[in-house]
């Protein structure tokens, strides 16, 4: 009996040791990925100064979701606070106390926006540069002009930090993109952005952020890494369960303007229609045209 208990203890101890060793290896791998340095040649863009360009830069900043992450005054906010993952806190982009506006050059900001990298070349957590990599030089220049035009705001947000389990999850949960910089072809120029027009191509350009929640096929389903209480993202294709074909173009525009149409009320906590409402009618028509051009997919076929 004592011998059996002894061997049971040895086996359990060995398994515990292996488990702890595995966790430490995953933690170390996560830290290695977070502090890896990327050598990237950053190209500057023309930055306009006229009032019309600044207004357009603000509108792009809003409908691309940047304001939703960095705050109405670009002061920085706590974007994610999850003990299992850690804290993701967006920086203060102004030149006020605690802000990085006076510390970052235009090339530094471009490196962060299009490549998801800090000035030292290490990757930013959850910075959606896989979308912004495709921004046209014209749109990017207007956004930079708008950022630079904002008055200073005093706010000293803490830096983002992953928890121990967050570093492990980074290597285990492949469906969550912790470091978008890993997915960007930094040594390749992005394809030319389509010209603004009511076309499916321009609609795709405007809707790249939708794939974060609705999946690469935009067929919706459970959103990887999001809190369990969040609803599944709906199917944006014309496949089974898709609502857009019944809404029509006008209905689609109406619901992104008001968040409440067709007997449906959209919670802006889950679906950022308060950002997309800043798109003009032609832009929303282009997005609708793009979504309707997608092959029908079954719900959740991400």
Secondary structure, DSSP 8 states (H G I E B T S, - for coil): -HHHHHHHHHHHHHHHHHHHHHHHHHHHHHHHHHT-B------------SHHHHHHHHHHHHHTTHHHHH-TTS---EEEEETTTEEEE--B-SSSTTBSTTT--HHHHHHHHHH-B-TTSBB-SS--HHHHTT--HHHHHHHHHHHHHS----------EE-HHHHHHHHH-TTS-S-GGGGS-TTS-------SSSSHHHHHHHTTTHHHHH-TTS--B--TTS-TTS--B---SSSTT--HHHHHHHHHHHHHHHSEETTEE--TTTS-HHHHTTS-HHHHHHHHHHHHHS----TT--
